[in-house]
Amino acid sequence: MQKQKEKEQKEAQKAALQMESNKVKITKSADPSDPQEYYKMRVSMIENRRANGDNPFPHKFNVSISITEFVSKYNYLEKDALLEDTVVSVAGTHYFIPSLLPVVLPGNCVYMS
């Protein structure tokens, strides 16, 4: 029984070493200056991460309040005011549109470029 455990451990070590050597071969064999090889290398990396259960594009934001709710709820605050026991998370996209400047932000903050 002990010999079987040792054999399983050795096989696991061999598999780990083989996986690491495959990673080294992939990075050494792919020439990043060739666009097709670079593309294949990236696709291979993404597929490997997905196969391992990882998300290759972890850009999901947990939002607790919408922007419109945030503005209506916290618009009364003075500039630089801090609420000690309040934690909120918002997400959005920032656009720079010069024709809209100055922009009034939540909390009566004014952004000018």
N, C-alpha and C positions, 0 to 999 in steps of 0.2 A: 504494500500500500504506500509506503514511504517512497519507494522507487518510482511509483506512478506519479506522485506529487512532484518529485524532482524532475521527471521527464516533462510534465506539463509546464513547470516553471521555465525549463530550458526552451521549450517550444514558444512560450510567450515572449521570452527574451529575444529569440531569433526573429519572431514576427515584428517586434518593436524595432530591432536593428534594420530589418529589411525595409520597413516603412520609412525610417529616417534616411536610408541610403537612396530610396526612390525619390524622396523630396530633394535630396542633393542632386541627383541625376536630372530631375526636371529643371531645377534652377540653372544648372550648368549647361544643359543641352540647349535650352531655349536662348536664342539670340534676340534680345529686346530691340535691336535695330531693324529687324525684319518684321514688318507689321503683321503678317500672317502668323508667324511664330509667336509673336507677342500676344495676339488674339487667342491663339490656341492655349497658350500658357495661362492666360487669365480665365478662360472658360474652364479649363481643367482645375484651377484653384477653386473656383466658385462651386463646381460640381463636387469636389472633395469636401469642402466645408458643409455643403448641404447634406452629403452622405453621412457626415459625422454628427449631424443634428444641429449645426451652427447656422445662424442666419448671416449670410454674407453681406447683407445690406441692413444693418440694425438701426434704421433711422425712424423708428416709431416713437412718437412723443405721447406720453400720458397727459392728457389735458383735463384739468379739474373744473375749468370755467371758460366760457367763450369770451372772446375779446369784447363783444358788445355788453355782455353781462359784467365783465370786469370794469369797463368804463362807467356804466351806470351805477355799479356798487361802490366804487372807490373814487368817484369824481369829486367828492366833498373834501378829500384830503388836501392839506397844504403841501407845497413843494418841500421835498426832502422829509416828509413825515414817514414814520416807521410804525407799523403795527407789529407788536412783539409776538403775539401768539397766533398769527395768521400765516398760513402757508398755502399758496395757490400756484398752479402751474398752467401757463398759457403757451400757445404755439401759434405761429403765423409766419408770413413771408414779408420781409421788409423790402419795400420798393422805394427807389429814389426818383422822385418826380420833381424837378426844380420848380415847375410852375405852381406847385402846391405849397411852397414854403412861404411863410413859416407854418409849421404844423403844430397844432395843439395836441399834446399827448395826455393820457390819463393823469390825474392828479394835478392838473393845471400846469404841467410842464410844457415849455415851448421849445421846440427844436428848430434851430436855424443853422443854415450852413454858411 
